[in-house]
Amino acid sequence: MTTKKTAKVVTVEEALADETQPITMTQAQLVELMRLAAGNSDDAIRKQAEAQALANKEVFRPENLNPPLISALNPLGDRDHPRPAFKCKFYWASGYDLQQPQQTYEECLLLNAVIPGSYRVEKADGSKMPMAVEASYGLDGVTLQEMRFHFPAAGGEQQHDHLPMRLVLRSIILQQPDGRKTVAEIDRELAPVREAEAAQA
C-alpha cells in the first residue's frame, strides 16, 4: 500500500525565514506575499481604493462631463451659447483656411455678414488698400460654398500694416447696402459677449 505524501504547508514568515525549505503556498498566502512585497497592508489598500473612487467621482461629475466650454474666443461658453456656424468656407488673404472653432464670436458674426464685392479698407498707417471678396457657388448656382478675401501684400513685412480681422470686416460691411444697420444688429448680439468679457477681466 502506497502512502500518499503531502507537501508541508508553511506560513509566509516561516518560508522566508528558512531559505533551505521549498516554498509551498496557498493562493491566499501568495496574495499576502504580494502585498508584503509591495508594502501594502489591507488598510493601505482600502485607503488607495477609496482615494481612487473619490477621484473617479470627481472626474465623472455631471458638470465635468459637460463643461460650459468658456474661452477667450467665446466668454459665454460654447455649450450654452455656441458661436454661429459659418455660412460657407472662408479663405483669408493668401488662401488661409479659416476654421470656425478658431475664430471669436464677433469674427463669426462678421464673416457671415459679408457679401461678395470690391471694397477699400483702411490699413494701420491710415492708407487705403483694395480688397476683393469673391464667392463660389454650387452647381445650382445658388448654394454658397466658399468666399475668398483677396488683398495685396498679404504676407511679408507689410502684413504688420494690416488692421485686425474684425476691424477689416467691419469696414467691409459698412460699405455694403444697409451696412450700418447690419453692424448695429451685430453689436446688439455681441452685448452679452462684451459683458462676459468685462466680468472675466
PyMOL commands that set and color helices and strands:
alter all, ss='L'
color gray80, all
select helices_A, chain A and resi 12-17+27-38+42-59+62-65+100-102+105-113+157-161+165-174+179-200
alter helices_A, ss='H'
color red, helices_A
select strands_A, chain A and resi 89-92+96-98+117-122+128-137+144-150
alter strands_A, ss='S'
color yellow, strands_A
deselect
rebuild
show_as cartoon
